[in-house]
Each structure stands twice: as C-alpha cells, then as structure tokens.
Amino acid sequence: MTDHFYALIMAGGGGTRLWPLSRGATPKQLLPLVEERSMFRVSVDRLAPLFAPDHIYVVTGDKYADAMRADAPALPADNFIIEPYGKDSGPAAALGLSVIAARDPQATVAILTADHHIADKAGFRAALAAAAALASDGQIVTLGIEATVPATGFGYIRRGELLREPDGLRAYAALEFTEKPDIETAEAFITSGEYSWNSGMFILRAADGMAEFARQQPDIARAFAALTPTVDTPAYAATLTTIWEQIVKISIDYAIMEGAESMAVIPVSIGWSDVGSWGSIFDVIDLDDAGSRFNTPQHLAIDTKNALVYADKLVVLVGVEDLVVIDTEDALLICHKDQTQKVKDVVNTLKAEGLARHL
C-alpha cells in the first residue's frame, strides 16, 4: 500500500478570520501560529514516516508556491501543483487527483489540509493508514473529529453501521453530512452521540474520486479527462489554463463528498483544531499562568489575564482580560476573545469600502 499511497495537501486558502496577520500575500498556512515552524511546514513534517517526500503533493496558487517550496525543500518541485487561480477545494482536489493518477494509476490519496493543528501526530498517521486500508476496498473515507461541544461553525457527519475495524480503529458508514447547523440542531447532534465533526480530510483511490466527479460533476470530470493525458508534457500548462476557465467554483464537500457512494467515517480523537479564528488559538498554544500568550520582543502585563498578543514592539496591558491584540505594520486589531469570529466581517467591510490594500 505505501508504494501507492500519497498525501495531497490543499494549501491555497487565505485564512481571512486571522486578519491582520494572515493576508493575501501571507495566508495562515505560511505563518508560525502554533509552533515555531509555519503551519504548512508542520503539516508536511507530521506526515513522516508514513509518506516519503516524493509521495507528498501540494496544490496551491502561484503566489504561494515559491514560499512553500522554500519552506519544505525536501519535496520535489514537480510535486507542487499550481492552480491558475482559486476555484475552491473541489477543482483543486480534482487537479491534484488527476496529476497523481496520471503518474500512478493505482494511487490512493489522502486529501489533507495545510492549516489545521493536530496534537496527536502518531494517532493521525495511524488513522490515515487505517483509512487507506479501507479505501483499497473502494470506500471513500473521511476522518471524523470527536464532537465535544455543539459548535455551529463545523460540518457534522452522522455515523451508521459499523463496517470494519482496520488496525483497531472503527469505521462506520457515513449516513449524511450537515453543514454548520444552528445551535438547537447542534445540541441534538451532540446528545445523540451519532455525529462527528467533518475534518475536511478524505482518503480515497484517485480513480474512485474521479469516478465520483464523473457521476456528480460531469463537466468538471470531462475537463480533467482532457488534462490527464498532458501531465508531464509540454501541452499541460496550456490545457490547464483552458479547462480552468470552463469549470465552476465549488467545494469538495458539495462537489462529491456529500453525495458520494460507499462513504465511510473513522471517528478520531487526535487533538484537532481548524485554527479558524484568533479565539481558537487559545486552545492549541501554551499559555502562561494568567491564561495569556505574548508573541512580542518584550511585554508587561499588570492585572491582566486571558490575553493573546502578536506584535514586534513592547506591549503593555493593564487591568484588562479576554483580549486579542494583533499589531502589524499597517493595521491594529483589538478584539474581545469571544468575538473573534467577526474578524471575517471586518475583512468583508474593508473590501466593500475600498480598503483592500490592507488585505
């Protein structure tokens, strides 16, 4: 299996909820938000030893490719698959699967993220190996995250009958996906005990993935069928440019996963976080005795607790709590810890008011 098992890291997102540190030129996957390395580099490193460097692929945009190649120099340059421009995760996944399948028609692929935190790296690799064993029988497998609270910002997967226990991990039929429910629905899901959070990580044979595109998104499938024979030939770049104009923007969940046949879920508890907001950073980093973290050259905190600060200067906080302070060269964010999801609204307002230069 390992000879034909590949990782495909999706690394094209912008991370607007982590503004102003995460910008168009420096998205969150290129930032050292949780560890001293960038989130992208951490995502690459935690795949060893399950994947050799030449079995790790990356889909990203042209403006990020050079930085990512420099950040992960062990990966072959040809394993960076460049999108002409962003069209969401559906076309990005189809592009990655097409290139990998052209090079190895027997490929099984783990479609992964570049900007999520996973504390239990060994447990994560074990889950991927178990999922690959299930995928070899034609299942499309997702890793379901243990749902501990009725969060409304995540998708949910309902578990059905027990299918198998590959490597001691239980795999269930995936009955349905529910995207970001309201609080009452989320509470009912938690009470039922039948649901996991959707991690956005999928393991499947490349051929099965493209078969689902053919069944559910035939226009996308036809476009990539024209691309596959050109991989590693002089005609590839021009063909990709042509087909990219023809395909719709759509997430992989909506494109194929929610309607996939033979879908399975392996529930895992691996210390996962999507690091989707400044508030979520508190849950995955080391904090001081006052529940704070200062990423500054120097700071002074008096009667202060539960503060998160990123700055390149001396920062002094007096008599405050539950604050996020992000200071950059051209923007300063001061936000209550419980309001950090609204940073995305800030980004939308800046766009609407012609202030995109700050994005």
Secondary structure, DSSP 8 states (H G I E B T S, - for coil): -GGGEEEEEE-----GGGTTTS-SSS-GGGS-SSSSS-HHHHHHHTTTTTS-GGGEEEEEEHHHHHHHHHH-TTS-GGGEEEESS---HHHHHHHHHHHHHHH-TT-EEEEEESS-EES-HHHHHHHHHHHHHHHTTT-EEEEEEE--S--SSS-EEEEEEEEE-GGG--EEEEEEEE-S--HHHHHHHHHHT-EEEEEEEEEEEHHHHHHHHHHH-HHHHHHHHHHGGGTTSTTHHHHHHHHHHHS----HIIIIITT-SSEEEEEE-S-EE---SHHHHTTTS---TTS-EEESSSEEEES-EEEEEE-SS-EEEES-EEEEEEE-SS-EEEEEGGGGGGHHHHHHHHHHTT-GGG-
